[in-house]
Each structure stands twice: as structure tokens, then as C-alpha cells.
Amino acid sequence: MDPFVLVDQALAQGKIPQSVGKALRKRSGHLVEAVMRVQAASGLNYPPYYIEPSLPMATSPVEFGSAGLMYSRVVPTSVGESVLILVQFTAPLVLHGTKATIEAVAAHEFTHYIDLVRRLSTMAVVSDEEAGTLFESGYADTERVIDPKLIFSERALVALVSRKFKGGLADEALDSKVTEKWIRKGLPTRSVAPSENVVRLSAGAVARTKFDPMVLERIKAIEGAKK
């Protein structure tokens, strides 16, 4: 998958200026390097990923008056008769995140990816697909990750993820830059209600999906070590 497919569409439609597109191309090297570091530290292939040319903002009910900037997420989606798992990185993260932050985010999302494969590959599905068995996932759930120490052999990467993620991405400098250089400049944002952050997949599609065998073997080893 071309990571820039949505960026190119946004450029063609005039949703983001050419200067932003050029800056994303220039900064994308950090994302490529982050993915390569994760692969080297895990011995596994990274799932397909792409750059989202807008900034999703998770909003809670009005009475709480809070909002969160969403820089990345794992996106399981139905493609044909099976499931494809993608990782989404937002343009503001690629543009304004430090190299270390981008690497931490890429690694953190990989732990979500491994856990998602674990849950999808082991879920009990009914034989009657029309029964409407669903899989639901809320990405803000910090419990739905695999401990980085069980995936990565590089201690420095494990320490980086642990330092950057404490219940969520802790990077005030990034939040400040994105607020100033993306939100206040009127670049694309999108409000995401908690109810939207749920993915529904048919049991049949999940059952037909062929997951990466190396990932399945690693999950098996991790589960075996817990016993």
C-alpha cells in the first residue's frame, strides 16, 4: 500500500496545500526509519500503513468539555471476504513529531497490532455468518496491547515506548506544535465521537482471514510463556 495515497487525494482536491504535501514527503523518512526499527527489534513484518491527511480529534460528551488529539491507530477493515489490518499515522504526527516520538508511536501501534491479531485469530466464531456475530474494538483501551518487552529485543526501544506512553502518548511539545501549526492554521481536522471509534467485522470475514504466520507463531510463544 502506498502510504501517501490519501495525502495525494487531499492534495488533488485542494484540502491541504502543496507546501504541506512537500513537507510530508520530506519528513516521511522518519516514519520509514521507525517502521524499519520496529521490524528489526521484533523480527516481524510491519503491517501496511498510511498517512491520514487530517487530524482526528476524539471528543467526549459535551458536559466534560474535553478533546484529545489522535495521532495514530490500528484500523481493521473488511476487504473482499477477509480482514485487512492497517496502521494509520496522521499528517500532524509525521510533520511535527520528533524522530523519537514517531518511533515510539510506530512501536506502540505495533503492540496493538499484535494484540489485535491475537484476539481475532483466537476468537470463537459461529458457523452461521448471517447471525451477525461482531468484533468490536475501542482503540483508546490501553489494556489492548502486548507488553513491549515480549515483542522487542532492543531494550532502548522498549524504554522509549514506556517513557512516551503512560496511559496514552505523553508529548506536550507535540501537542503544542500541532495546535499552533495545524489546528490554528485551519488545516483539516475531524471530530470523532467515542461511538465512532468502534469497528465491526463479520465473524465470517475474520474466520477467512490468513494472518501473518510469523506473527501467529510469536503470539503462540508469548502465550506459552505466560503459562
C-alpha positions in Angstrom: 0.0 0.0 0.0 1.3 3.5 -0.9 1.4 5.4 2.4 0.7 8.6 0.5 -2.5 7.6 -1.3 -4.8 9.7 0.9 -2.3 12.6 1.0 -2.2 12.7 -2.8 -6.0 12.6 -2.9 -6.2 15.5 -0.4 -3.7 17.5 -2.5 -5.6 16.9 -5.7 -8.8 18.0 -4.0 -7.2 21.1 -2.6 -7.8 20.1 1.0 -4.2 20.6 2.0 -1.7 23.0 0.4 1.2 21.8 -1.7 3.7 23.1 0.9 2.2 20.6 3.4 2.5 17.8 0.9 6.1 18.6 0.2 6.9 18.8 3.9 5.2 15.4 4.5 7.3 13.8 1.7 10.5 15.2 3.3 9.6 14.2 6.8 8.3 10.7 5.8 11.8 9.3 6.1 11.4 9.4 9.8 8.4 7.2 9.6 10.1 4.7 7.2 13.0 4.5 9.6 10.7 4.0 12.6 9.0 1.1 10.9 12.4 -0.5 10.0 13.5 -0.1 13.6 10.3 -1.9 14.8 10.8 -4.7 12.3 14.5 -5.2 13.3 13.6 -5.2 17.0 10.7 -7.6 16.6 11.9 -9.8 13.8 8.4 -9.4 12.3 6.9 -7.6 9.3 5.1 -4.3 10.0 1.5 -4.3 8.7 0.6 -1.9 5.8 0.4 1.7 7.0 -0.7 5.0 5.6 -0.7 8.7 6.4 -4.0 10.3 7.2 -4.1 13.9 5.8 -6.3 15.2 8.6 -6.2 15.3 12.4 -8.9 13.2 14.2 -9.9 14.8 17.5 -11.6 12.5 19.9 -14.3 14.3 21.8 -16.1 13.1 24.9 -19.7 14.1 25.8 -20.2 17.9 25.9 -20.5 18.1 29.6 -16.9 17.0 30.1 -15.6 19.6 27.6 -12.6 17.6 26.8 -10.9 16.6 23.5 -7.9 14.5 22.5 -5.7 14.7 19.5 -5.4 11.3 17.8 -2.1 10.8 16.2 -2.3 7.1 15.2 -4.4 4.0 15.5 -4.7 0.4 14.2 -7.5 0.1 11.7 -9.0 -3.4 11.0 -11.2 -3.2 7.9 -13.1 -5.7 5.7 -11.6 -6.1 2.2 -13.4 -8.5 0.0 -14.2 -11.6 2.1 -11.4 -11.1 4.7 -9.9 -8.6 7.1 -7.0 -6.3 6.5 -5.3 -4.6 9.4 -3.7 -1.2 8.7 -1.9 1.3 10.8 -2.9 4.9 10.4 -0.4 7.7 11.2 -1.7 11.3 10.9 0.0 14.0 8.9 0.5 16.3 12.0 2.4 13.5 13.7 4.7 13.0 10.7 5.2 16.8 10.3 5.7 17.8 13.9 6.7 14.7 15.9 10.4 14.2 16.8 12.2 11.2 15.4 12.0 9.6 18.9 8.2 10.2 19.2 7.5 8.8 15.7 9.5 5.7 16.6 7.7 5.3 19.9 4.3 5.7 18.2 5.2 3.2 15.5 6.3 0.7 18.1 3.3 1.3 20.3 0.9 0.7 17.4 2.7 -2.5 16.6 1.9 -3.8 20.1 -1.8 -3.0 19.3 -1.5 -4.8 16.0 0.0 -8.0 17.6 -2.8 -8.0 20.2 -5.5 -7.5 17.6 -4.2 -10.4 15.6 -4.1 -12.5 18.8 -7.7 -11.7 19.6 -9.0 -12.1 16.1 -7.2 -15.3 15.4 -8.4 -17.0 18.6 -12.0 -15.6 18.8 -14.8 -18.1 18.8 -17.0 -17.6 15.7 -20.3 -19.2 14.9 -20.9 -21.2 11.8 -23.9 -19.1 10.8 -22.4 -15.9 9.3 -25.9 -14.4 9.0 -26.2 -14.5 12.8 -24.3 -11.2 12.7 -21.5 -12.0 15.1 -19.4 -8.9 15.5 -16.0 -7.9 16.7 -15.8 -4.6 18.4 -12.6 -2.7 19.3 -12.1 0.6 21.0 -8.6 1.8 20.3 -8.3 4.0 23.4 -8.2 0.9 25.5 -4.7 0.8 26.8 -5.1 -2.8 28.0 -5.3 -4.0 24.4 -1.6 -4.1 23.8 1.1 -6.7 24.2 3.9 -5.8 26.6 6.7 -4.3 24.5 9.2 -6.4 26.4 7.6 -9.5 25.0 8.0 -8.3 21.4 11.1 -6.2 21.1 14.7 -7.4 21.6 16.0 -3.8 21.7 15.9 -2.5 25.3 16.3 1.1 24.2 13.1 0.8 22.1 11.2 -0.8 25.0 12.3 2.0 27.3 11.3 4.7 24.7 7.8 3.3 24.4 7.4 3.0 28.2 8.6 6.6 28.6 6.4 8.1 25.9 3.2 6.1 26.6 1.7 6.4 30.1 -1.9 5.6 29.5 -1.6 7.5 26.2 1.0 9.4 24.3 2.6 11.9 26.6 4.2 14.6 24.4 3.2 18.2 25.4 5.7 19.6 22.8 4.0 17.8 20.0 0.5 18.8 21.2 1.6 22.4 21.3 3.2 22.4 17.8 0.1 20.7 16.3 -2.3 23.1 17.9 -0.2 26.1 16.7 0.8 24.8 13.2 -2.1 22.6 12.2 -5.3 23.4 14.1 -4.9 27.2 14.3 -3.9 27.4 10.6 -7.2 25.8 9.7 -5.7 22.6 8.3 -8.1 19.6 8.1 -9.4 18.2 11.4 -12.3 15.8 12.1 -14.2 15.3 15.3 -14.5 11.6 16.4 -17.1 10.7 18.9 -16.4 7.7 21.2 -19.1 5.7 19.4 -17.3 6.1 16.1 -14.1 4.6 17.4 -15.6 1.1 17.2 -15.0 -1.3 14.3 -17.5 -4.1 13.5 -16.3 -7.1 11.5 -18.3 -10.1 10.5 -17.3 -13.4 12.0 -17.1 -14.9 8.6 -14.6 -12.3 7.4 -12.5 -12.9 10.5 -12.6 -16.6 10.0 -11.4 -16.4 6.4 -8.5 -14.1 7.1 -5.0 -15.5 6.8 -2.9 -13.8 9.4 0.9 -13.5 9.1 2.2 -17.0 10.2 5.3 -15.5 11.8 3.1 -13.2 13.9 0.9 -16.2 14.9 4.0 -18.1 15.9 5.2 -15.2 18.1 1.8 -15.0 19.7 1.8 -18.7 20.4 5.3 -18.3 22.1 4.1 -15.4 24.2 1.0 -17.2 25.3 3.1 -20.3 26.1 5.5 -18.3 28.2 2.6 -17.0 30.3 1.6 -20.5 31.4 
